[in-house]
Amino acid sequence: MATPIDVGILAKFNIIFPFLLILIGSYVFLSKTSWLKDKQSMAFVMAFVIALMTLLSPIAVRTINMMTPWFILLLVFVLFLLMAYQTLGVPESTITELITKSEHSTAIVWWIIAIFLIIGIGSLATVLSQKEGYTTGDTEVAPTEHTGFWQTVSDSRLLGVVLILLIGMFTIQKLAKVEK
């Protein structure tokens, strides 16, 4: 039975989305490099080859398919956050200046990198655990891979280490900052 929101058809395209994502992302990255800035066609050929090579790895394709909804959710959250700030009266120029030119811009970049790494490593761990099975320390198979991963991520000892590392990173950043 067909429904108005039938997304089962999109499951057939699960190999095209990672291909396009890698193709576009690697093309943009390669075309911005200094040695391929003048050779756009060479950058596209290299991006196409990289995208094709990515398709040869089923783990990479599944990982990208697992990461994509999380990145879209993050993008929607950031857009709603920016709209909320603008609704409260903060002009767009102030937000842009805060992100690009203020003393907090490096911290914002590090937070974005950390969130991207958490999404990427979590997706890779989920894909690998689906392929090979996730075991706990007692060599029992966990009930689901998602549960095992999130139990590991939300472990109090791990969160304590992450907090200490974040405090250390911000302390070093503040101490190493050059006053203008």
C-alpha positions as CSV (number, residue, x, y, z in Angstrom):
1,M,0.0,0.0,0.0
2,A,1.4,3.4,-1.0
3,T,1.5,6.1,1.6
4,P,2.2,9.8,1.0
5,I,5.4,9.5,3.0
6,D,6.8,6.2,1.6
7,V,10.5,6.5,1.9
8,G,11.1,2.8,1.1
9,I,11.9,3.8,-2.5
10,L,14.8,5.8,-1.3
11,A,16.4,2.6,0.1
12,K,17.3,1.7,-3.5
13,F,19.4,4.9,-3.8
14,N,21.6,4.2,-0.7
15,I,24.7,3.9,-2.8
16,I,24.1,7.0,-4.8
17,F,23.9,9.4,-1.8
18,P,27.4,8.5,-0.5
19,F,28.8,8.7,-4.0
20,L,27.4,12.2,-4.6
21,L,28.5,13.3,-1.1
22,I,32.1,12.2,-1.6
23,L,32.1,13.5,-5.2
24,I,30.9,16.9,-4.3
25,G,32.9,17.2,-1.1
26,S,36.2,16.0,-2.6
27,Y,35.7,18.2,-5.7
28,V,35.2,21.3,-3.5
29,F,38.2,20.4,-1.4
30,L,40.4,19.6,-4.4
31,S,39.3,22.7,-6.4
32,K,40.3,24.9,-3.5
33,T,43.8,23.6,-3.3
34,S,46.5,25.8,-4.8
35,W,47.9,23.2,-7.2
36,L,44.4,22.3,-8.7
37,K,42.8,25.7,-8.6
38,D,43.6,26.3,-12.3
39,K,42.8,22.7,-13.4
40,Q,39.1,22.3,-12.5
41,S,38.6,19.3,-14.9
42,M,41.5,17.5,-13.2
43,A,40.0,18.1,-9.8
44,F,36.7,16.7,-11.0
45,V,38.4,13.6,-12.4
46,M,40.3,13.0,-9.2
47,A,37.1,13.6,-7.1
48,F,35.2,11.1,-9.4
49,V,37.9,8.5,-8.8
50,I,37.9,9.1,-5.1
51,A,34.1,8.7,-5.1
52,L,34.3,5.5,-7.1
53,M,36.9,4.1,-4.8
54,T,34.7,4.9,-1.8
55,L,31.9,2.8,-3.4
56,L,34.2,-0.2,-3.3
57,S,34.2,-0.3,0.5
58,P,30.8,-1.3,1.9
59,I,31.9,-0.2,5.3
60,A,32.5,3.3,4.0
61,V,29.2,3.4,2.2
62,R,27.3,2.2,5.3
63,T,29.2,4.6,7.6
64,I,28.3,7.6,5.3
65,N,24.7,6.4,5.2
66,M,24.7,6.2,9.0
67,M,26.4,9.7,9.4
68,T,24.2,11.6,7.0
69,P,21.0,11.8,9.1
70,W,23.0,13.0,12.1
71,F,24.7,15.7,10.1
72,I,21.3,16.8,8.7
73,L,19.9,16.9,12.2
74,L,22.9,18.9,13.4
75,L,22.4,21.4,10.5
76,V,18.7,21.8,11.3
77,F,19.6,22.4,14.9
78,V,22.2,25.0,14.1
79,L,19.8,26.7,11.7
80,F,17.1,26.9,14.3
81,L,19.6,28.2,16.8
82,L,20.7,30.9,14.5
83,M,17.1,31.8,13.7
84,A,16.3,32.0,17.4
85,Y,19.2,34.4,18.0
86,Q,18.0,36.6,15.1
87,T,14.5,36.5,16.4
88,L,15.7,37.7,19.7
89,G,17.3,40.7,18.0
90,V,20.9,39.7,17.3
91,P,21.9,40.9,13.9
92,E,23.4,38.5,11.3
93,S,26.7,40.6,11.2
94,T,27.3,40.0,14.9
95,I,26.8,36.3,14.6
96,T,29.1,36.2,11.6
97,E,31.7,38.2,13.4
98,L,31.5,36.0,16.4
99,I,32.0,32.8,14.4
100,T,34.8,34.1,12.2
101,K,36.7,37.0,13.9
102,S,36.2,36.9,17.6
103,E,38.4,35.4,20.3
104,H,35.9,32.5,20.5
105,S,36.1,31.5,16.9
106,T,38.8,28.9,17.5
107,A,36.7,27.3,20.3
108,I,33.7,27.2,18.0
109,V,35.8,25.5,15.3
110,W,37.1,22.9,17.9
111,W,33.6,22.2,19.1
112,I,32.4,21.7,15.5
113,I,35.4,19.3,14.8
114,A,34.6,17.4,18.0
115,I,31.0,17.0,17.1
116,F,31.9,15.8,13.6
117,L,34.4,13.3,15.1
118,I,31.8,12.0,17.6
119,I,29.3,11.5,14.8
120,G,31.9,9.9,12.5
121,I,33.4,7.6,15.1
122,G,30.0,6.7,16.4
123,S,28.7,5.8,13.0
124,L,31.8,3.8,12.2
125,A,31.6,2.0,15.5
126,T,27.9,1.2,14.8
127,V,28.7,-0.1,11.3
128,L,31.6,-2.2,12.5
129,S,29.6,-3.6,15.4
130,Q,26.8,-4.6,13.0
131,K,29.2,-6.4,10.8
132,E,31.3,-8.1,13.5
133,G,29.1,-8.0,16.5
134,Y,29.6,-5.9,19.7
135,T,30.7,-7.7,22.8
136,T,30.8,-6.5,26.3
137,G,33.7,-7.0,28.7
138,D,32.1,-10.3,29.9
139,T,32.3,-11.7,26.3
140,E,28.5,-11.5,26.1
141,V,26.9,-10.1,23.0
142,A,25.2,-6.9,23.7
143,P,21.4,-6.7,23.1
144,T,21.9,-4.2,20.3
145,E,24.8,-2.4,18.8
146,H,23.3,1.0,19.4
147,T,22.8,0.2,23.1
148,G,26.4,-1.1,23.5
149,F,27.8,2.0,21.8
150,W,25.8,4.5,23.8
151,Q,26.5,2.6,27.0
152,T,30.2,3.0,26.3
153,V,29.9,6.7,25.3
154,S,27.9,7.5,28.4
155,D,30.1,5.6,30.8
156,S,31.0,7.9,33.8
157,R,34.7,7.1,33.6
158,L,34.9,8.0,29.9
159,L,32.9,11.2,30.4
160,G,35.2,12.2,33.2
161,V,38.3,11.7,31.0
162,V,36.6,13.7,28.2
163,L,35.8,16.5,30.7
164,I,39.4,16.6,31.9
165,L,40.7,16.6,28.3
166,L,38.3,19.4,27.4
167,I,39.4,21.5,30.5
168,G,43.0,20.9,29.6
169,M,42.4,21.9,25.9
170,F,40.7,25.1,26.9
171,T,43.4,25.9,29.6
172,I,46.2,25.4,27.1
173,Q,44.3,27.5,24.5
174,K,43.8,30.4,27.0
175,L,47.5,30.2,28.2
176,A,48.9,30.0,24.7
177,K,46.8,32.8,23.4
178,V,48.9,35.8,22.1
179,E,47.6,39.1,23.3
180,K,47.3,41.7,20.6
